[in-house]
């Protein structure tokens, strides 16, 4: 089960299919909870691939934002050590669960991930 969650939080540069709509945190959490209930069978569920793609896409977008900000001489939202950084899946889910339900319903995964990365990897002043 831990592998499933770790894979969900993997930060890579692979983009989700074009045209995919952003997922609110509330829906992400609902799907993650349903997958956790499936145990090892979750690896074969279509929602597993969907959640993985959502995090992967958000990560790629945030990385592009960070590099563009740096190239433009602006301060990026977060500064991972040596342009690398990792998140534990439990950390990701805990941060998403800490968002009040009313806010989670209107917050995209990308924005919640950006906030988490900014807290975990703050940029030096």
C-alpha positions in Angstrom: 0.0 0.0 0.0 2.8 2.3 0.8 4.2 1.8 -2.7 0.9 2.9 -4.1 1.0 6.1 -2.2 4.6 6.7 -3.0 3.9 6.3 -6.7 1.0 8.7 -6.5 3.4 11.3 -5.1 6.2 10.8 -7.6 7.3 14.0 -9.1 8.3 13.5 -12.7 8.2 15.6 -15.9 5.7 13.4 -17.7 2.6 15.3 -18.7 -0.9 14.1 -18.4 -2.9 13.9 -21.7 -3.7 17.3 -23.1 -7.1 18.6 -22.4 -7.3 17.0 -19.0 -9.2 19.1 -16.6 -7.7 20.1 -13.2 -8.9 18.0 -10.3 -10.0 19.6 -7.1 -8.3 18.3 -3.9 -11.6 17.1 -2.5 -12.1 14.7 -5.5 -8.5 13.6 -5.3 -8.9 12.7 -1.6 -12.1 10.8 -2.3 -10.5 8.7 -5.0 -7.3 8.2 -2.9 -9.4 7.0 0.1 -11.4 4.6 -2.2 -8.1 3.2 -3.6 -6.7 2.7 -0.1 -9.7 0.6 0.8 -8.9 -1.7 -2.2 -5.5 -2.5 -0.9 -3.1 -4.1 -3.4 -5.9 -4.3 -6.0 -5.7 -0.5 -6.2 -2.7 -0.9 -8.5 -5.1 -2.2 -11.2 -7.7 0.5 -10.8 -8.2 3.2 -13.4 -8.3 5.8 -10.6 -4.8 4.9 -9.6 -3.5 6.0 -13.0 -5.7 9.0 -12.9 -4.3 10.2 -9.5 -0.8 9.4 -10.5 -1.2 11.4 -13.7 -2.8 14.3 -11.8 0.2 14.6 -9.4 2.6 14.1 -12.3 1.0 16.8 -14.4 0.8 19.2 -11.5 4.4 18.6 -10.7 5.5 19.2 -14.2 3.5 22.5 -14.4 5.0 23.6 -11.1 8.5 22.8 -12.2 8.0 24.8 -15.4 6.7 27.7 -13.3 9.7 27.6 -11.0 12.2 27.4 -13.8 10.4 30.3 -15.7 10.4 32.4 -12.6 14.1 31.8 -12.0 14.9 32.6 -15.7 13.0 35.8 -15.4 14.8 36.8 -12.3 11.8 36.4 -10.1 11.7 34.5 -6.8 10.1 31.0 -7.4 7.4 29.6 -5.2 9.6 26.9 -3.8 13.3 26.0 -4.0 14.1 22.3 -3.7 17.6 21.4 -2.8 19.8 21.1 -6.0 16.6 21.3 -8.2 15.6 18.0 -6.7 13.1 17.3 -4.0 10.8 14.5 -3.0 7.6 14.2 -1.1 6.5 11.2 1.0 3.0 10.2 -0.1 1.8 10.4 3.5 3.0 13.9 3.6 1.1 14.8 0.4 -2.1 13.2 1.6 -1.8 14.8 5.1 -1.3 18.2 3.6 -4.3 17.7 1.3 -6.4 16.4 4.2 -5.5 19.5 6.3 -7.3 21.7 3.8 -10.8 22.5 5.0 -13.4 20.7 3.0 -15.0 23.9 1.6 -11.6 25.1 0.4 -10.6 21.7 -0.9 -13.6 21.6 -3.1 -12.4 24.7 -5.0 -8.6 24.2 -4.8 -6.9 22.4 -7.6 -4.3 19.7 -6.8 -1.6 21.9 -8.5 -2.3 24.8 -6.1 -2.3 22.6 -3.0 0.9 20.9 -4.2 2.5 24.4 -4.7 1.6 25.4 -1.2 3.0 22.2 0.2 6.3 22.6 -1.8 6.6 26.2 -0.7 6.4 25.1 3.0 8.7 22.2 2.6 11.3 23.9 0.3 11.2 27.6 1.1 13.4 29.9 -0.9 16.1 31.8 1.0 15.4 35.5 1.3 
